[in-house]
Amino acid sequence: MITATRELPEAQDAPTTNRDYISYSSLNTFRHCGLQYYFRYIVGLREDCVSSSLVFGCGIHRSIECHFRAMLAGDTLPDLDMLLAEFWDEWRERDQEHIRFGKGEDLNVIGQLAERTLVAFQQSESANPQGKILAVEEELRGPIVPGCPDVLGRIDLIVDTGTELVIHDWKTSRNRWSHEQAQDASEQLLLYAELARDFAPGKPMMLEFMILTKTKEVVIDRHLLPVDPTAISRVKRVVEQVWRSIDAGHFYPSPSAMNCPGCPYRQQCRTWGG
């Protein structure tokens, strides 16, 4: 699941009241803003707008998925035109009136960036991972934290190198990531590693972020991280604490100069009376 760093999110979740599972994206939404969580997952409000960068990320993710599905099936790999067709299919399936473009952006600029990004992907070592591909866009669900609902996740790519199982996650970003940023973002993949253990019981596991940076010359950085049992324990405690707050109904706005301008529920937030 390819996120500006949140640009490749999981598919839109159903309202919490209609499901018996939680996803990392929903938990993280609550951590950013409890009221946004309430609007999206409890009330089920439709978003007023979606950023072009988010749609771009989803389109690139769809193209990369097409590439690896062909590889998994042993089929001829799609060429650039086929990958671009997947990208534009994703774009056309969105409500065009609700896509918010950034400064200096239009469809022509988006298309040129998509082509540069996909060419860089096809030419990279990351397009041909070493080992056996076990799953592409694999949806996994299971109990991870006692007292919490099942965790549901969708893993971009699972590869068995022979010596270890590697959980891959593709993301698009405006800026290159440092290794420290990858470590800070590893919570989601640590949860997914717990869900994926049945793919190769007892085999060591690694996490790998593949970051496509949307610069003039697209750069793909790889960050490989170990699955640290101490880090997994910490993530489980975080999940437990966040879920307790959600279950208690602690929904309130969290004003932020960084998050509020791009929030799809700005108008609803302004009129919310508590």
C-alpha positions as a Markdown table, in Angstrom:
| # | Residue | x | y | z |
|---|---|---|---|---|
| 1 | Met | 0.0 | 0.0 | 0.0 |
| 2 | Ile | 1.7 | 2.8 | -1.7 |
| 3 | Thr | 1.4 | 7.4 | 1.4 |
| 4 | Ala | 3.4 | 12.7 | -0.1 |
| 5 | Thr | 4.3 | 10.0 | 2.3 |
| 6 | Arg | 0.6 | 9.2 | 2.7 |
| 7 | Glu | 0.0 | 9.0 | -1.0 |
| 8 | Leu | -0.6 | 5.3 | -1.3 |
| 9 | Pro | -3.2 | 4.5 | 1.4 |
| 10 | Glu | -5.2 | 1.5 | 2.0 |
| 11 | Ala | -8.6 | 1.4 | 0.3 |
| 12 | Gln | -11.2 | 3.5 | 2.0 |
| 13 | Asp | -12.5 | 1.7 | 5.0 |
| 14 | Ala | -16.1 | 1.2 | 5.9 |
| 15 | Pro | -17.4 | 3.1 | 8.9 |
| 16 | Thr | -16.3 | 1.6 | 12.2 |
| 17 | Thr | -19.8 | 0.9 | 13.3 |
| 18 | Asn | -20.2 | -1.5 | 10.3 |
| 19 | Arg | -17.1 | -3.6 | 10.8 |
| 20 | Asp | -15.3 | -5.8 | 13.3 |
| 21 | Tyr | -11.7 | -5.0 | 12.4 |
| 22 | Ile | -9.3 | -2.1 | 12.4 |
| 23 | Ser | -6.7 | -1.0 | 9.9 |
| 24 | Tyr | -3.5 | 0.9 | 10.5 |
| 25 | Ser | -4.7 | 3.8 | 8.4 |
| 26 | Ser | -7.8 | 4.2 | 10.6 |
| 27 | Leu | -5.7 | 4.1 | 13.8 |
| 28 | Asn | -3.3 | 6.6 | 12.3 |
| 29 | Thr | -6.1 | 8.9 | 11.3 |
| 30 | Phe | -7.3 | 8.9 | 14.9 |
| 31 | Arg | -3.8 | 9.8 | 16.1 |
| 32 | His | -3.7 | 12.7 | 13.7 |
| 33 | Cys | -7.1 | 14.0 | 14.5 |
| 34 | Gly | -9.9 | 12.3 | 16.5 |
| 35 | Leu | -12.6 | 14.3 | 14.8 |
| 36 | Gln | -11.4 | 13.4 | 11.3 |
| 37 | Tyr | -11.6 | 9.8 | 12.4 |
| 38 | Tyr | -15.2 | 10.4 | 13.6 |
| 39 | Phe | -16.2 | 12.0 | 10.3 |
| 40 | Arg | -14.6 | 9.2 | 8.2 |
| 41 | Tyr | -15.1 | 6.0 | 10.1 |
| 42 | Ile | -18.1 | 6.6 | 12.5 |
| 43 | Val | -20.3 | 8.9 | 10.4 |
| 44 | Gly | -19.0 | 7.7 | 7.1 |
| 45 | Leu | -19.0 | 11.2 | 5.5 |
| 46 | Arg | -17.8 | 11.6 | 2.0 |
| 47 | Glu | -14.6 | 13.6 | 1.6 |
| 48 | Asp | -15.1 | 17.0 | 0.1 |
| 49 | Cys | -11.9 | 16.8 | -2.0 |
| 50 | Val | -8.9 | 14.6 | -2.6 |
| 51 | Ser | -5.4 | 15.9 | -3.4 |
| 52 | Ser | -3.9 | 15.2 | -6.8 |
| 53 | Ser | -0.8 | 13.9 | -5.0 |
| 54 | Leu | -2.9 | 11.2 | -3.4 |
| 55 | Val | -4.5 | 10.2 | -6.7 |
| 56 | Phe | -1.1 | 10.2 | -8.3 |
| 57 | Gly | 0.2 | 7.9 | -5.7 |
| 58 | Cys | -2.7 | 5.5 | -6.0 |
| 59 | Gly | -2.2 | 5.4 | -9.8 |
| 60 | Ile | 1.5 | 4.6 | -9.5 |
| 61 | His | 0.7 | 2.0 | -7.0 |
| 62 | Arg | -1.8 | 0.4 | -9.4 |
| 63 | Ser | 0.8 | 0.4 | -12.2 |
| 64 | Ile | 3.4 | -1.3 | -10.0 |
| 65 | Glu | 0.8 | -3.8 | -8.8 |
| 66 | Cys | 0.2 | -4.7 | -12.5 |
| 67 | His | 3.9 | -5.3 | -13.0 |
| 68 | Phe | 4.3 | -7.6 | -10.1 |
| 69 | Arg | 1.1 | -9.5 | -10.8 |
| 70 | Ala | 2.4 | -10.3 | -14.2 |
| 71 | Met | 5.7 | -11.4 | -12.7 |
| 72 | Leu | 3.9 | -13.6 | -10.1 |
| 73 | Ala | 1.8 | -15.3 | -12.9 |
| 74 | Gly | 4.9 | -15.8 | -15.1 |
| 75 | Asp | 3.4 | -13.6 | -17.8 |
| 76 | Thr | 5.1 | -11.2 | -20.1 |
| 77 | Leu | 5.8 | -8.0 | -18.2 |
| 78 | Pro | 3.7 | -5.0 | -19.1 |
| 79 | Asp | 5.5 | -2.3 | -21.1 |
| 80 | Leu | 5.4 | 1.4 | -20.3 |
| 81 | Asp | 2.2 | 2.1 | -22.3 |
| 82 | Met | 0.4 | -0.6 | -20.3 |
| 83 | Leu | 1.6 | 0.7 | -17.0 |
| 84 | Leu | 0.5 | 4.3 | -18.0 |
| 85 | Ala | -2.9 | 2.9 | -19.0 |
| 86 | Glu | -3.3 | 1.5 | -15.5 |
| 87 | Phe | -2.3 | 4.8 | -14.0 |
| 88 | Trp | -4.9 | 6.7 | -16.1 |
| 89 | Asp | -7.6 | 4.1 | -15.3 |
| 90 | Glu | -7.1 | 4.9 | -11.7 |
| 91 | Trp | -7.3 | 8.6 | -12.4 |
| 92 | Arg | -10.5 | 8.3 | -14.5 |
| 93 | Glu | -12.2 | 6.3 | -11.8 |
| 94 | Arg | -12.0 | 9.2 | -9.4 |
| 95 | Asp | -14.6 | 12.0 | -9.2 |
| 96 | Gln | -12.7 | 14.6 | -11.3 |
| 97 | Glu | -14.5 | 17.5 | -9.7 |
| 98 | His | -13.2 | 16.6 | -6.3 |
| 99 | Ile | -9.5 | 16.3 | -7.2 |
| 100 | Arg | -7.6 | 19.3 | -5.9 |
| 101 | Phe | -4.5 | 20.2 | -7.9 |
| 102 | Gly | -1.3 | 21.6 | -6.4 |
| 103 | Lys | 0.3 | 24.9 | -7.4 |
| 104 | Gly | 1.5 | 24.7 | -11.0 |
| 105 | Glu | -0.2 | 21.3 | -11.6 |
| 106 | Asp | -2.4 | 20.2 | -14.4 |
| 107 | Leu | -3.1 | 16.9 | -16.2 |
| 108 | Asn | -0.1 | 17.4 | -18.5 |
| 109 | Val | 2.3 | 17.9 | -15.6 |
| 110 | Ile | 0.8 | 14.9 | -13.8 |
| 111 | Gly | 1.2 | 12.7 | -16.9 |
| 112 | Gln | 4.8 | 13.7 | -17.5 |
| 113 | Leu | 5.6 | 12.9 | -13.9 |
| 114 | Ala | 3.8 | 9.6 | -14.0 |
| 115 | Glu | 5.8 | 8.6 | -17.1 |
| 116 | Arg | 9.1 | 9.6 | -15.5 |
| 117 | Thr | 8.2 | 7.7 | -12.4 |
| 118 | Leu | 7.3 | 4.5 | -14.2 |
| 119 | Val | 10.3 | 4.6 | -16.4 |
| 120 | Ala | 12.5 | 4.9 | -13.3 |
| 121 | Phe | 10.7 | 2.0 | -11.7 |
| 122 | Gln | 11.1 | -0.3 | -14.8 |
| 123 | Gln | 14.8 | 0.5 | -15.0 |
| 124 | Ser | 15.5 | -0.1 | -11.3 |
| 125 | Glu | 16.6 | -3.2 | -9.6 |
| 126 | Ser | 13.5 | -3.0 | -7.4 |
| 127 | Ala | 11.4 | -4.0 | -10.4 |
| 128 | Asn | 13.0 | -7.5 | -10.4 |
| 129 | Pro | 13.3 | -8.5 | -6.7 |
| 130 | Gln | 15.7 | -11.4 | -5.9 |
| 131 | Gly | 13.8 | -14.4 | -4.7 |
| 132 | Lys | 10.4 | -15.9 | -5.1 |
| 133 | Ile | 7.3 | -13.7 | -5.1 |
| 134 | Leu | 4.8 | -15.2 | -2.8 |
| 135 | Ala | 2.0 | -12.5 | -2.9 |
| 136 | Val | 1.1 | -9.2 | -4.5 |
| 137 | Glu | -1.4 | -6.9 | -2.8 |
| 138 | Glu | -2.2 | -9.6 | -0.3 |
| 139 | Glu | -5.0 | -8.9 | 2.1 |
| 140 | Leu | -4.4 | -10.4 | 5.6 |
| 141 | Arg | -6.4 | -10.2 | 8.7 |
| 142 | Gly | -6.0 | -11.6 | 12.2 |
| 143 | Pro | -5.9 | -10.9 | 15.9 |
| 144 | Ile | -2.7 | -9.2 | 17.0 |
| 145 | Val | -3.6 | -7.4 | 20.2 |
| 146 | Pro | -5.8 | -9.0 | 22.9 |
| 147 | Gly | -8.9 | -7.0 | 23.6 |
| 148 | Cys | -8.7 | -5.2 | 20.2 |
| 149 | Pro | -10.5 | -6.1 | 16.9 |
| 150 | Asp | -8.7 | -8.0 | 14.2 |
| 151 | Val | -6.1 | -6.0 | 12.3 |
| 152 | Leu | -6.7 | -5.9 | 8.5 |
| 153 | Gly | -3.9 | -5.0 | 6.2 |
| 154 | Arg | -2.9 | -5.2 | 2.5 |
| 155 | Ile | 0.7 | -5.9 | 1.8 |
| 156 | Asp | 2.2 | -4.6 | -1.4 |
| 157 | Leu | 4.7 | -7.5 | -2.0 |
| 158 | Ile | 6.0 | -10.5 | -0.2 |
| 159 | Val | 9.2 | -12.1 | -1.4 |
| 160 | Asp | 11.0 | -15.2 | -0.1 |
| 161 | Thr | 14.7 | -14.7 | -0.7 |
| 162 | Gly | 15.5 | -18.3 | 0.4 |
| 163 | Thr | 17.0 | -17.1 | 3.7 |
| 164 | Glu | 14.3 | -14.6 | 4.8 |
| 165 | Leu | 10.9 | -13.3 | 4.1 |
| 166 | Val | 10.8 | -9.6 | 2.9 |
| 167 | Ile | 7.7 | -7.4 | 3.3 |
| 168 | His | 7.8 | -4.7 | 0.7 |
| 169 | Asp | 6.0 | -1.4 | 0.8 |
| 170 | Trp | 6.0 | 1.2 | -2.0 |
| 171 | Lys | 5.5 | 4.9 | -1.3 |
| 172 | Thr | 5.7 | 8.1 | -3.3 |
| 173 | Ser | 7.2 | 11.2 | -1.7 |
| 174 | Arg | 8.0 | 14.8 | -2.5 |
| 175 | Asn | 11.3 | 14.4 | -0.7 |
| 176 | Arg | 13.9 | 11.7 | -0.3 |
| 177 | Trp | 13.7 | 9.7 | 2.9 |
| 178 | Ser | 16.5 | 9.2 | 5.4 |
| 179 | His | 17.0 | 5.8 | 7.0 |
| 180 | Glu | 15.7 | 7.4 | 10.2 |
| 181 | Gln | 12.4 | 8.4 | 8.5 |
| 182 | Ala | 12.0 | 4.8 | 7.3 |
| 183 | Gln | 12.5 | 3.6 | 10.9 |
| 184 | Asp | 9.9 | 6.1 | 12.1 |
| 185 | Ala | 7.4 | 4.9 | 9.5 |
| 186 | Ser | 7.9 | 1.2 | 10.2 |
| 187 | Glu | 4.9 | 0.7 | 12.6 |
| 188 | Gln | 2.6 | -0.4 | 9.7 |
| 189 | Leu | 5.0 | -2.9 | 8.3 |
| 190 | Leu | 5.8 | -4.3 | 11.7 |
| 191 | Leu | 2.0 | -5.1 | 12.1 |
| 192 | Tyr | 1.9 | -6.6 | 8.6 |
| 193 | Ala | 4.9 | -8.7 | 9.5 |
| 194 | Glu | 2.9 | -10.2 | 12.3 |
| 195 | Leu | 0.1 | -11.0 | 9.9 |
| 196 | Ala | 2.4 | -12.5 | 7.3 |
| 197 | Arg | 4.2 | -15.0 | 9.6 |
| 198 | Asp | 2.2 | -18.0 | 8.3 |
| 199 | Phe | 3.8 | -17.5 | 4.8 |
| 200 | Ala | 7.1 | -18.9 | 6.1 |
| 201 | Pro | 6.8 | -20.0 | 9.7 |
| 202 | Gly | 10.1 | -19.6 | 11.6 |
| 203 | Lys | 11.9 | -17.8 | 8.8 |
| 204 | Pro | 13.6 | -14.5 | 9.6 |
| 205 | Met | 11.7 | -11.5 | 8.3 |
| 206 | Met | 12.8 | -8.1 | 7.0 |
| 207 | Leu | 10.9 | -4.9 | 6.0 |
| 208 | Glu | 11.8 | -3.0 | 2.9 |
| 209 | Phe | 10.5 | 0.5 | 2.0 |
| 210 | Met | 10.8 | 1.5 | -1.7 |
| 211 | Ile | 10.5 | 5.3 | -1.9 |
| 212 | Leu | 9.8 | 6.9 | -5.3 |
| 213 | Thr | 10.8 | 10.6 | -4.9 |
| 214 | Lys | 9.0 | 12.9 | -7.3 |
| 215 | Thr | 11.9 | 15.1 | -8.3 |
| 216 | Lys | 12.8 | 16.2 | -11.8 |
| 217 | Glu | 14.9 | 13.1 | -12.0 |
| 218 | Val | 12.9 | 10.4 | -10.2 |
| 219 | Val | 14.9 | 8.6 | -7.5 |
| 220 | Ile | 14.1 | 5.3 | -6.0 |
| 221 | Asp | 15.6 | 4.7 | -2.5 |
| 222 | Arg | 15.5 | 1.3 | -0.7 |
| 223 | His | 15.4 | 1.1 | 3.1 |
| 224 | Leu | 15.8 | -2.4 | 4.6 |
| 225 | Leu | 14.9 | -2.8 | 8.2 |
| 226 | Pro | 15.0 | -5.8 | 10.6 |
| 227 | Val | 11.8 | -7.1 | 12.3 |
| 228 | Asp | 12.7 | -6.2 | 15.9 |
| 229 | Pro | 10.6 | -8.1 | 18.5 |
| 230 | Thr | 11.0 | -5.1 | 20.9 |
| 231 | Ala | 9.6 | -2.7 | 18.2 |
| 232 | Ile | 6.7 | -5.1 | 17.6 |
| 233 | Ser | 5.8 | -5.1 | 21.3 |
| 234 | Arg | 5.9 | -1.3 | 21.3 |
| 235 | Val | 3.6 | -1.1 | 18.2 |
| 236 | Lys | 1.1 | -3.5 | 19.9 |
| 237 | Arg | 1.0 | -1.3 | 23.0 |
| 238 | Val | 0.4 | 1.7 | 20.7 |
| 239 | Val | -2.5 | -0.1 | 18.9 |
| 240 | Glu | -4.0 | -1.1 | 22.3 |
| 241 | Gln | -3.9 | 2.4 | 23.7 |
| 242 | Val | -5.2 | 4.0 | 20.5 |
| 243 | Trp | -8.1 | 1.5 | 20.3 |
| 244 | Arg | -9.0 | 2.2 | 23.9 |
| 245 | Ser | -9.4 | 5.9 | 23.1 |
| 246 | Ile | -11.4 | 5.2 | 20.0 |
| 247 | Asp | -13.6 | 2.7 | 21.9 |
| 248 | Ala | -14.2 | 5.4 | 24.6 |
| 249 | Gly | -15.4 | 7.9 | 22.0 |
| 250 | His | -12.6 | 10.5 | 22.5 |
| 251 | Phe | -13.3 | 12.4 | 19.3 |
| 252 | Tyr | -12.3 | 16.1 | 19.1 |
| 253 | Pro | -10.5 | 18.4 | 16.6 |
| 254 | Ser | -6.7 | 18.6 | 16.6 |
| 255 | Pro | -5.9 | 21.9 | 14.8 |
| 256 | Ser | -2.7 | 21.8 | 12.9 |
| 257 | Ala | -1.1 | 24.2 | 10.4 |
| 258 | Met | 0.3 | 21.2 | 8.6 |
| 259 | Asn | -2.8 | 18.9 | 8.5 |
| 260 | Cys | -5.8 | 21.2 | 8.4 |
| 261 | Pro | -5.2 | 22.9 | 5.0 |
| 262 | Gly | -5.5 | 19.5 | 3.2 |
| 263 | Cys | -8.2 | 18.0 | 5.4 |
| 264 | Pro | -11.3 | 16.9 | 3.4 |
| 265 | Tyr | -13.6 | 17.7 | 6.3 |
| 266 | Arg | -12.6 | 21.3 | 6.9 |
| 267 | Gln | -16.2 | 22.7 | 6.5 |
| 268 | Gln | -17.7 | 20.0 | 8.7 |
| 269 | Cys | -15.1 | 20.6 | 11.4 |
| 270 | Arg | -15.8 | 24.3 | 11.4 |
| 271 | Thr | -19.5 | 23.7 | 12.0 |
| 272 | Trp | -19.0 | 20.9 | 14.5 |
| 273 | Gly | -20.4 | 21.9 | 17.9 |
| 274 | Gly | -19.2 | 19.0 | 20.0 |
